[in-house]
Amino acid sequence: MANRLAEETSPYLLQHADNPVNWQPWDAVSLAEAAERDLPLLVSIGYSACHWCHVMEHESFSDPAVAELMNRNFICIKVDREERPDIDALFMEACQMMTGHGGWPLNAFATPDGKPFWAGTYFPPAERSSMPSWTNVLNGIAATWRDQREEVLAAGERNAPRLAGVAALQPPEVEHDAPTVIADALESLQQAFDPRNGGFGGAPKFPSHEVISFLLAAGDKDMALTTLRRMADGGIHDQIGGGFSRYAVDATWTVPHFEKMLSDNALLASEYLHGWQVSGDPYLLRVCRSTLDWILDDLSAPEGGLYSALDADDPDGEGRYYAWSPELVAGALPDQLDAAAACEVFGITESGNFEEGLSVPVRAADHPEVERLRSALLAARATRSRPATDTKVITSWNALAISALAEAGSVIGEPRYLSAAIDCADNLLAHLFTSSGKLLRCRTAGRAVIPAVLEDHALLLTALLDLYEATFDQRWYSEAVRLADTTWERFGDAELGGFFTTAIDGEQLATRRKDLEDQPIPSGNASMALALTRLYGLSGESRHADRAAGVTKLLTPIAIRSPLACGRLLKTILIDAVGLREVAIVGPDSDQLIGAYRSALRPTSVVAAAIAKSEVPLLANRDPVDGRASAFVCQNFTCSLPVTTTEELLEQLAREGA
């Protein structure tokens, strides 16, 4: 008989609906049962594309004997971390605090009122190396709850305040010098940089989206461009179908962990666009385009919006959908010369670089007909068993895609991307707000009930600003203003500054948190700081600047200690260091001036444009010179003389550092 997860819509939760474990969702019913039966919570957290989550389900959660042990001693709760990032963050913090590491599946134990007292990640069915078996963990925790109840409850009480993360910080008494913070961050990143392979650190290696973005914004091109090119050459980049996997298991970006997420791909598409803007390298632009094309071709939901991920596993085993051997290539390309060329181009060898003699394609050589060879392999791959799709339409992840599509569409003049961004934004606004105006986290199978968290609000605000700057349609600006004020009302901390992760009027967990790090979704607080800074530049409304400054002041000490985890916040500090430039373009036939502005990456500027009257304050009281399209370049709302030619505008932008 199915458990309570059969009533859910999350693909991850539904994967566990027929387990013999009496899984329940995190809700009032499950928490009330824990209190009534006086049993601890077993909170197991994962997501549908997670390989080791599937492994643990097959090994342990499908075993009736293990399930009986779990059901007898615990209230067993399954959480999709993508639906409830607030719950995941709380228990992940607990796991890292107790063990020094984290990951998924995340298996945590908590008191009936939700205070964590013990946590770990994957556990095998039998003891292995230094890992205890899952049944030993279950028996040990059950015995501790039975025999040492007071100690367990005391541990939960002690842990709760420590899990508040940055919410426990006090604003520093001394203001930090923004240029010094930026200089020190760049030096720290240089020390952690891998000059041979790009990226930071060793294996496993993750794309540091926000750090790359910060480096490009700060003008430190070498680290960013090296990383972008090495990733694009590696197996983490799907050389055949486009898009990127979540991370590489090695230091060379060769063999990925094969899950492909909307969020990662949206962020990387933006950085490849920015990399092309600062370098002019057409290879980086091709990667940007192929990544956006993969998003639209593989993740578009028929009902609107974008799905969240492709699974790491496929029916034939992890990575088999993507892997090749020379024999498989020969089957796809009967011409021997074509097959040999494809193997050379994509690094497919008899010995392989993956498992069982298989190769994950990499960019190993150039060939004049690489696109024809790639297309033939893609057609052959399409006959294989495809990994499952996670069909959640997540607000924050869709917002990241809106930003990437809008910016790319406007910068390279691709109507398909811009149209997709507008359609996606319209869909979110129509279907992911309640009748009372509250934003929801996600929609699955036509149902949306979970309240949005800070990251959803912050990244949707960013997307609305990006759409405005891509289209100059005033409705996006108006929506941004409304959402910014709503977010402060529901999440803002007027006492200490910054924003809580969950709404003030929403469900309260064991402790109130403020998120800090970009892990891997950009921090909600950092995203709000950057978006509010931009909104201030367009509106001139000091409340936006004040709220952004509250975030920056609170979190700058963390960015100083951990720049690798604070890329988006560092972009806001960079604006503080150099000053925000405001560019206003007015009058008819302004396409050339707009094109000149978009001809370079301008991360410390905002732009507004209108042919006629606009209610965007940056455009107020600005008239075309002699009826011709005119541009005003300003800083702190003090403007240089207007210019009417692209040459004059580019000269002024360069002089003003915009």
N, C-alpha and C positions, 0 to 999 in steps of 0.2 A: 504494500500500500504506500502511495506517495505521502511524503511528509508535507508540512505547511509551505515549503518552497514551491510546491506545484501552483500556488496561487500568485506567485510573483511573475514578473515579466523579464527580469534580468537574465540574459543567456547564461551567465555564470551560475546564478542561483538555480536556474532550471536544470543545469548539468548535475546538480546534487539532489534533485527532487525525488529521485527513486532510490537514493541510498537508504540502507536500513537504519542509518543514524536519524534520529528524530530532530532533524534540523528545523530551526525556526528563523525567520528574519529578525533583525533588530527592531523591535517595536514594543509598545506598552504591554502587549499580551505576554511576550516572552519574559520581560523584566518582572511583571507581576507574578508569573509562575515561579521564577527564581526566588522571589521574596516569600511566597506562600510555602514552597517546598524546602526553603532554607538550603538551597544548593548553589554552588559557585557557577559562574558563567564560563563556558568554553567558547571563546569568540575566535572563529577561524575565518581569516580574511584572505581573499585572492581576487583574481580577475580571469576572464574567459580565455585570454591569450597566453596565460601563464603555464609554461611547460611543467614545472615542478608541482604546481597545484594539481594538474591532471595526474601526475605520478602518485601523489599522496592519496588522491581519491581512489585510484585503482588498487593501490597497495593496502590501504587501511580503511577508508571510509566505506568501501564496498564490502568489507568483511563483516558478516553477521556477528561473529564473536567480539570483534573490536567494537562494533556498533552497540552491542548490549552493554559493554563496559562503559561506554560514553553516555548512553541513555540513562543508566542507573545512577551515575554519580554527578552528572552535570546537566545544566540547561544548555543545549548545544545551539549556537547561533552562527549562521553563515552571513558574511558581509561581502558584497561586491565593492571593492575599494574605489571603483570608478563611480559608483552611485553615492557612496558615503565617504568621501575623502576626509571628512572631519573625524569620523570614528577610526579610520585607518591611521590618521596622523597621531591620534592619541595613543593607540596601542603600539604603533611603530616606535614612538618616543619611549614608551615603556620598555619595549624589547631592546632598543639600543642602549638605554640606561642600564638595564640589568645584565646584558650579555656583551655589549660592545659592538654588536653588528645587527643587521636587520635584513629583510627580504621577504619574498612571498613564495609559498604560502606563509602567512603569519598566524601562529596559533598562540593565543593568549588566554590566561585564566584571570577572572576578576570576581570580586565580591558580588553578591546579588544586586547591589546598587551601582555596579559598573566600575569599581575602582580596581585597576590591574594590580596583581601581586606576583605574577610569574608569566614569562613569555619566551617563546622561541620561534623558530621558522620551520623548516622541513625536518621531519623525523621518520626514519625508515621503519619497516615493520619488525625487523630484527636488529639487534645491536650491531653497529658497523663503525669500525675505527673508534673515534672518540664520541660518536653520536649514540645516545641511548635510544632504545626502541620506543615507538609510540605507546605501546602498552605499558612499558615501565614508567613513562612520563605520567600516563593516566593514573596508574596505581599509586604512584608517589604523591601526586597532587591530591588525590582522593583521601589518602591516609593523612596527609598534612592537614587538610580541611577538617577531618574527623578528630584528629588527636591534638592539633595545635591551633585551634580556631582563633584564640585570642591573638596569637602572634601573626596569623594571616590577616586578620582585620586591622591590626596595628600597622602592618606593612602597607596595606592598601591606603590607609589614612596618611602615612608618611609619603607615599609615592605621589598622591594626587597633586599636591602643590608643585612638585618638581616637574610635572608633566605640562604645566602651563607654558613652557617654552619661553618665548620672548614676551609673553604677557606678564611675566614676573619681572621684566626689566624696568628700571627707572631711567628716565631721560638723563643723559650725562649733564653734569653741571657746567662743563666747558665745551664750547662749540669747537668742532673739528674744522680744520682748514681744508676746504674741498680740493684745491689743487694738490695739496700734499697727500690726501687720501688717494687721489687718482694715481699720482706718481708711485706711491708705495704699492698700490694694487698691481700696477703694470710690472713692477719689479718682482713681486711675489709670484705672479703668473709666469713670468719668464723663467724663474727658478724651477717651477713645476712642469714646464713645457717639455714635450718629447720632440726634439728637433728633427729626428729621423722620420718618425711616423706621424707627427702631428698629434694634437690632443694633449691631454694632461694625465700623467700617471701611467701605470702599466695595465696588465690584464686583470679583470675585464675592463674594457674601455668604452666609455659612454660619450656620445656627442655632447659637448658642453654648449648647447645652443646659445644660452644667454651670455656666456663668456665670449663666444665668438662675436656676438652682436656688440658687446661692449668694446672689444678690441677694435672692431671696424669703426665704431663711433669715435673712439679715442685716437684713431689714426695710426694704430699699431698694426700694420697690415700683415707683416711676415707670419706671425703666429696664426692669425686667423686664416689667411689664404693657404698656408701649408696644410693646416688641418682640413679645410674644405676640400682641397685637391686630393689628399691622401684618403679621406673617407670616400670621395667619389670614385676613386680607383679601386677600392676594396670590395670585399664580399658583403659588407654591411649595406652597401648600395646594390639594389637589385639591378644588375646590369642588363637583364633581359626584359623585365617588366616595369622598371622604374620604381621609385620610392625607396625608403630606407627601413631596415630592421631596427629594433629597439637599441641594441648595443652589440659589441663584438666580444667574443670570449677570449680573444687574444689581444696583443698590443698593436697589431699591424692592420686591424680592421678587416681581417680576411674572413674569418668564420663568425657569422652572427648568431645571436639568439634570435630566432626567426620571426618572432611576433612583429607585426607592422602596425603601428599606431597612428591614428589621425593626428594626434597632438605633436608627436616627434616630426612627422613629415611636414606639417604646416610650419613649424618653427624652422626646420631646415630649409624649406623652400624660400622662406624670407631671407635667411642668411646667404643662400646661394645667389639670390637676387642682389643683395647688398655687396657680396663679394665681386660680382660682375660689375656693379656700379663703380667700385673703387679700383678695379684692375683692368676692366675692359676685356677680360678673358672670356671668349665665347663658350668655352667648355663649361664654365660655371653657370652661364645662362641656360645652356642646354640641360644641365642637371636640374636647375630651377623649374624649367618647363616640364621636364619628364616627371618630376615629383608632383607638380600640380595636376598634370594629366592623370597620373596614377590615382590621386585622390578623387578626382571627378569621375574617372572611369570605373574604379573599383569600390568606392565607398558611398556613392550617391544613393540616398534612400528614395524609393519611389514616392513616398508621401512627403518628400522635402527634407532638407537637411542632409547631414553626412553621418554615416555610421562610424563607430569608434575604432574598430581594429580588425585585423585578420589574425587568426590563431597562430601560435608558434608551432603547433602540431598539425599534421594532416593525416588522413587515414593510413598512409603508408609509412609513417614515422616522422619524427622531427626533422624538418629540412628536406625531406625527400622531394617535395614539390619543386624545390628550387635547384636541386643538385643534378649534376651531369657526369657522365663518363664518355670517353671517346666513342664507345659503342652506341650510346644513346644519341650522341650528336650525329653519328653516321646514319642512324635511323631517321633522324629529322632532316638531314641534308644528304640525299643519295649521291650527289656529285662528290667524288673523293677530294677534289681540290677545295670545294666549299667546306667540307667537313674538316679538313686539315686547317684551313684558314680560321674557321670558327674556334677550333681548339686552341690555336695560337693566340687569337685575339682575346679570348676569355680565360686563358690559363687553365684549360681542362686537360689533364694529363692522366696517364695510366695509373700512377701512384696516388693521385688525388691530393686534395688539401683538407678533406673533410673526413668522413667515415666510410669504411668498406670500399676504398678506392674511388669514391665519388669526389667531385670537385664542386665547390661553390664558385660560380663565375666571378672573375675579377677583370679589371682592365689591364691586360698584360701587354698588349701591342696595338698598334694602329693598323687600319686596313681601309682602302678606299671604298669598300662595299660593306662596311661594318653594319650599316642600318639594314641592309637586305639580309645579312646573316642573322642579325638579332631578331628581325621580324619572323624569319623562318623558325628559329628556336622558340620564340614566343607562341607561335601557332601550334607547335608540337607540344609545348608545355600546357597549353590550354586543354589538352585531352586528358591530363592527369587529374587525380582527385585533389580538388582545391581545399585549402584550409578553411575552416568555418569562419564566418563573419559574425562579429559582435554587433548586434543591431541596435545598440543604444545610441540615441542622438543626444550627446552631452553638450550642454550649453557652452561651457568654457572651451572645450575642444573645437566646437564649431566656430566659436568666436576667433580662435587662433587661425582657423582656415579662412574665415572672412578677411582677416587682416592680411594674410599672405596673398589671397586672390585679388583683393582690392588694390593693394600696392603694386603687385606685378601687372595687373590689368592696366593700371594708369601709367606706370613707368614704361612698359614695353609696348603699350598700345594694343593689348589683346582683348577684344570685346568679350570673348567667351569667359575669360576669368572674371572680368568686372561684372558681367551679367550673373555669373554663378555666385559671386559675393553678395550681390543685391538680393537674389532669390533666397539665399541661405539666411540672410539677416531678416528679411520679411517673414520667413518661416518661423524663426525664433520668436520674433515679436508677436506673431499671431498665435502661436501654440504653446509657448513656454512661459506665459504670464497668466496668473490667475485673474478672475474677474475683479478682484480687489487690488490688482496691480503688483502682486508679489511674483518674483521670478522663481522658476522651478529649475531643478538641477538637470533633468534629462527626460526624454520621452522614449518609451520602448513599447512596441506593439500598440501604438496609439494611446498609451496611458502615460500621464505625467502627474506625479503626486509628491515627489521628494523635494523639499525646499532647497533652493540654491544656496551655496556657500559663498564666501567672499570671492574666491577665484572666479566664479561664474560672473559675478557683477563686475569685477575689475577687468576681466578680459573682454567681456561684452562692451564695456565702456570704451576700452581701447579700440575694439573693432568698429564701433560707431564713429569714433574720431578718424580712424583710417578710411572709412567709407566716405566721410565728409571730405577729407582731403583728396580722395580719389575722384569724387563726382561733383563736389561743391553743391550738392543738394542739401538745402538748409534743414530738411527734416531730420537728417542724421545728426546734425549739430543739436537740434532741439531735443531729440531723444537722449543724446549724451548728457545734456544739462540735467534733464529730469532724472536719469539713472544715477548720476553722480550725487545728487542731493538725496535721493532715496537710499543709496548705499550708506551715506553718512548717518542718516537717521536710524538705519537698522543695524549697522555694524560699527559705527564710529565710537571711539573711546575718547570722550571729551576731557577726561581727567588726565590720562597719561599720554594721549596721542596714539595715532595708528588706528587699526581696525581689528575687531575680533573676527575669528574665522567663521563663526556662526552668528546668526542674527540675534540681536538683543532680545527680540520677542519670540525666538525659536526654542527648540529643544536644547536643554543644557546637559552636557555630559559630565563626567567626573570632575572636570576642571575647565575653565574658560581659556582658550588658547588664542594666540596670534601667530599666524604662520610667518616664517622668516625666509627659508631657503627656497631656491629654485630647484625643486626635486621631484620629478623633472619638469612639472608644470611650473611656469614662472610664479613666484611668490605673489599671493594676493595683495599683501601690503605693498610690496615693491611695485607691482603693476598699478595699484591705485596711485602711488606717489608719482609715477611717470605720467599716467593719464591725466591726473589733476593738474600737473605742471603744464601739460599741453593745453588743457582746457582753460587754464588761466591765461595762456598766451592768446587764445582766441576770444576770450570773454572779457578779460580785464577784471574779473570778479575776485576780490582778495580772499574770499572764503576758500576757494579752490587752492590757492597758493598756501594759505595757512594750514590747511589739512595735509597737503603734500609735505610741507615742512615738518609737521608733527611726526609723520612716518620717518622721514629722513633723519631727523634728530634722534629718534628712538633707536633706529636700526644701524646707524653708521658705525658704532663700535663693533657690531657683528661683522659688517663688511670689511672692516680693517683686519679682523682676525681671520676671516674665511672668505677671501675674494672669489674663490672658485665656486662658492655657493650663492653668491650675491651679484651675479652679472647684471640683472635688471635694475637693482638698486644703484649699482655703480653708474648706470646710464643717467639716472636722475642726479646723482652727485656730480657727474660730468657737466650737466647743464648748470648746476649751481656754480661750478668752477669757471665756466666760460661765458655764461649768460645765455638766456633764451633769445633767439631772434624771431621776430614776427614779420611775416611777409604778406602784404595785401595787394591783390591784383584786381583792378576794376576796369570796366569799359568793354566795348565790343571788340570782336576779333582778337581775343586775348590768348588764343591757343599757343602762339609762339612764345609769349612770355611764360606761360604755364609750363611749356615744354622745356624752356631754359631752366626754370626752377627744378624740374624733375630730372634734369640731365646728370645730376650728381646725388650722392647720398648726403642728406642734410639732417643728421640725427639731433641737432640742437636747435632746430627751427620748427615753426608751424607756419602753415599757409592757408589763406582764405581767398576766395575769388568769387566775383559776381559780375554779370553783365550790367544789371540794373540794381535797384534797391535791394538790400539784404538786411536782415535783422541780426546777423552775426556782428557783434560789437567791433571786432577788429576792422571791419569794413565801413564803419559809421563815418559819415562826413568826409568820405574820400571821393573825389570827383576825377574823372579822366582829364588829362591835360590836353586841351584843344580837341576834345572829343575822341582822342586816341587811347587805346588800351595803355594803362599805366600801372607801374609797380612801385610800392612803397616798402622799403626795407627798414625795419625798426628794431630797437632794443629797449626793453622796459618802456615800450609805448612812446619812445622818442624816435622820430623818423628822419631818415635822410631825405633829400629832395627826390621827388618822384622821377622815374625814368620811363622811357617809352620804347626802347629798343632792347633786343636780347643781349647785345654786346654790353650796353650800359648796365643791364641788370646783372649779368654774370660778373662784371667788374666790381659792382657794388657788393654783391654777395661774397665775393672773394675778399674784398677789403674788410667787410664786417665779420668775416669768419663764419658765415652762414652756410 
